[in-house]
């Protein structure tokens, strides 16, 4: 009673196939893969945006940020 046998898993698989159909499951997996790819692309874009931000330099004596100016030309 505590463990699931192979017959239990076969019944679950048949029910899932009946509910979703044969063509629906690959479509759902494709949507999941697209979601993962877009998530990874979003994380990569966020990392590059953070790298493009100007970094603050710390004054060694005071421990305060040193103001740096950049010319935009």
C-alpha distance (Angstrom), angle and dihedral (degrees) to the residues before:
residue distance angle dihedral
X1 . . .
X2 3.81 . .
X3 3.79 98.6 .
X4 3.77 131.4 53.3
X5 3.78 115.6 -121.7
X6 3.79 126.5 -150.6
X7 3.81 89.8 -96.2
X8 3.77 91.7 59.3
X9 3.81 90.7 52.6
X10 3.81 91.6 47.5
X11 3.80 91.2 52.9
X12 3.81 90.5 48.9
X13 3.82 90.7 49.2
X14 3.82 91.9 50.2
X15 3.80 91.5 49.6
X16 3.81 91.6 49.1
X17 3.81 90.9 49.6
X18 3.79 91.0 49.2
X19 3.79 93.0 49.3
X20 3.80 98.4 44.3
X21 3.79 102.7 24.4
X22 3.79 126.9 -135.4
X23 3.81 95.7 -79.4
X24 3.79 96.8 45.5
X25 3.81 97.9 62.6
X26 3.84 96.4 58.8
X27 3.80 88.4 45.3
X28 3.80 90.7 53.5
X29 3.80 91.4 47.7
X30 3.80 89.8 50.4
X31 3.81 89.7 52.6
X32 3.79 90.4 50.0
X33 3.81 90.7 50.6
X34 3.82 91.1 49.9
X35 3.79 89.6 50.4
X36 3.80 92.0 51.6
X37 3.81 91.5 48.4
X38 3.80 92.6 50.1
X39 3.81 90.4 47.3
X40 3.80 91.0 52.7
X41 3.81 90.9 47.1
X42 3.81 89.9 50.7
X43 3.79 91.7 50.6
X44 3.80 90.6 49.0
X45 3.81 91.2 50.2
X46 3.80 89.9 50.3
X47 3.81 91.8 51.9
X48 3.81 92.4 50.7
X49 3.81 90.7 47.7
X50 3.81 90.1 53.7
X51 3.80 90.7 48.3
X52 3.81 90.7 53.1
X53 3.82 93.5 55.5
X54 3.81 114.2 101.4
X55 3.76 110.9 -101.5
X56 3.80 119.3 -129.3
X57 3.76 116.0 -126.5
X58 3.77 116.8 -143.0
X59 3.77 122.3 -133.1
X60 3.78 104.9 -123.9
X61 3.81 94.8 -142.7
X62 3.80 104.0 40.6
X63 3.79 99.7 27.2
X64 3.79 90.6 -133.7
X65 3.80 125.7 125.7
X66 3.78 116.2 -93.9
X67 3.77 113.3 -131.2
X68 3.78 112.8 -121.6
X69 3.76 123.6 -172.4
X70 3.75 124.4 -153.3
X71 3.76 125.5 -160.6
X72 3.75 114.9 -131.6
X73 3.69 107.5 -154.0
